Amino acid sequence: MATSTIVERPALVRQKRFSETYIGQWLTTTDHKKIGIMYMVTAFFFFVVGGLEALLIRTQLALPDGKVLDPQTYNEIFTMHGTTMIFLFVMPMFTGLGNYVVPLMIGARDMAFPRLNAFGYWIVLFGGLFLQSSFLFHAAPDGGWFAYAPLTECGVQGVNCIPATPSINMDFWALGVLLLGISSIAGALNFVVTIFKLRAPGMTINRMPLFVWMTLVTSFLLLFALPSLTAASGLLLLDRHLGTHFYQAAFNGDPLLWQHLFWSFGHPEVYILILPAFGIVSEVLPVFSRKPIFGYTFVAWSGVAIGFLSFTVWAHHMFAVGLPVVAQAFFATSTTLIAIPTAVKIFNWLATLYGGKLSFKTPMLFALGFVAMFLIGGLNGVALAIVPFDYQVTDSYFVIAHLHYVLFGGAVFAIFAAIFYWFPKMTGRLLNERLGQIQFWLMLIGVNVTFFPMHILGLLGMPRRIYTYAPDLGWNELNLLETVGAFIIAAAILVFLFNFVTSLRQGQPAGSDPWDAFTLEWDTASPPEPYNFKTIPVVRSRRPFYDKKNPETADWKVAVH
C-alpha cells in the first residue's frame, strides 16, 4: 500500500508596507493627534532656530561698534528672526495644539478633513525649510519681516533696482510666505468645519471650551486677513520680475500701498498669534483655581469683538507717514477701543482666581506670567495709539519692547503653559515640576531683563534695525543688560529641553487625568486611542468631565450651563 508524503510549504511572510512601519505611520498619518505633534515638534525646531538668530542679534548689539555681524548679515538675521518666530513658530505651534486638543475637546474622532490636515502640515515643513535654505545660497531675506516696498523691489532681472543691487533674497521671503499662507488657509477651513459640524451631542456653541472658541475666531481671522498678504506678496513678485510698478512712486505707483496691504493683514495677525493664548489661559486658570471661569459669556464674546475690531486698527502702524487727520483720529480711536474687550478678559481671569483654591503648578505659573507680561505689553500698546506719542517713538526700540512683551511675554508663556498642561495627555507622563518652575523663573527674569530696558532705549532715541551704534550715545549699559537677559532666556529653554527629553522616558506616569480637569479631552486614555472616544460623549454643561466625576454636584444640576 502506497503512502502519501505531505510536504510542508514554508509559511508566507508578508513584508510590511512602508506605511505600517513606525516611521511610515508618522509620515503617512492623517490622525489629528500625530499631525498635531508633528506641527509642534517642527514649530519648536524653528523656535530654536529663531532663538539662535536672536542671540546673534543681541551679541552684535551688546557693545558699541560691534563686529560680530556685518551690516548685510545683520539685516538677514533680524529679518529671518522675525519671519521665523511669527510664521514658523507661533502660528504652527498654535495650529499643532489646536489639531491635538480641539477634536478631543468637542468630542470628535478626528478633524473634518484629515488629508487636508496632513497637507497643511507638510506645506509648513517644506515652506519653512525653503525659507531657511536661503542661507545656503547666501541670499537670506534682508528687508525685514514686514518687507517694506520699495526697499524690497529690486529683483534678479534688474528691474526697479535703482539704486539697489539685483538679488533673489526677497524672492525667498515672498514665495515662502505664500506657501505658509496656503497651509494656514487649509488649517483654518478645517478648524471652522470641524468646530461647526463635529461637536458631540449637547455641545452647543455656548458650551464649547474657551480654547475652541478662540481657535474658531482665529480661523476666521486667517481666512479674511491672509488674502491681503497674498495679494501684497504677489504684487511684489510682479514688480521684481515683470517690471510692474505697483509700489514705485516714480512710475505712479504708491509705496504706501504695500504698508496698507501688509498691515491690514499684520494687525489681525497680532490677534491670530494671541487669541489662542487667551484660550489656553482660559482653560488653565479655572482648573488650577478649582472653579468655573468667571463670566464665560463675556470671555467668549470679547474674543469675537477683538476679531472684528482687529480689522479696523492697521493704520496705527502708519501714523508717521502723513495720514490725514481724520484717518489718524479714526485709527487712534479704534486702537484704543480694542483694549476694552482685552481688558474684559483680564478682569474675568482675575475674578476667576479670586476666592479659588489656587494650585501653583507649572501650567498655572506660566498662565499667570502670561497675564502679567501681556498686561505690560497691552498698556504700552495703548500708549502707542496716542498719535503725538507715537510720532516720538515710532521705529524706535520702544516698539520692539511692546511687540516682544505681547508676543514673547504673552504668546510664548501661554505656549509653555499649554505644553506643561497637555504634555501628560499626549505622552502619559508628567514633565518634571521642579525643572518646570526653574524654567519659569528664568524665563520671567530673562524676559524682563531683555525687553523692559528697550522702553528706555526707545525713549532715549535708539532706532530699531540698526546693526551697531556709537559709544557716546548713552545706550551701552542697557544694551549689555538686554544681551545678558537674552542668554538667561536661552538657559531657560535649555532647562526645558532637558526636562522634555528626560520626562519622555523617565517622567512620572500621569494617568488619564492628572489635573482633575473639567473638559472632554481628559475623559480619554493618555495618550488617547486613535479613535479618541469609545462612545461619543453627551454634553450637558460647559464642564462635561467635571459632571461625570461629580454627578451629585454636576453643573447642569445647578444651572451652570
Summary of the structure (lengths in Angstrom):
residues: 561
radius of gyration: 25.3
end to end distance: 85.5
largest distance: 114.6
contacts: 1959
relative contact order: 0.10
helix: 69%
strand: 1%
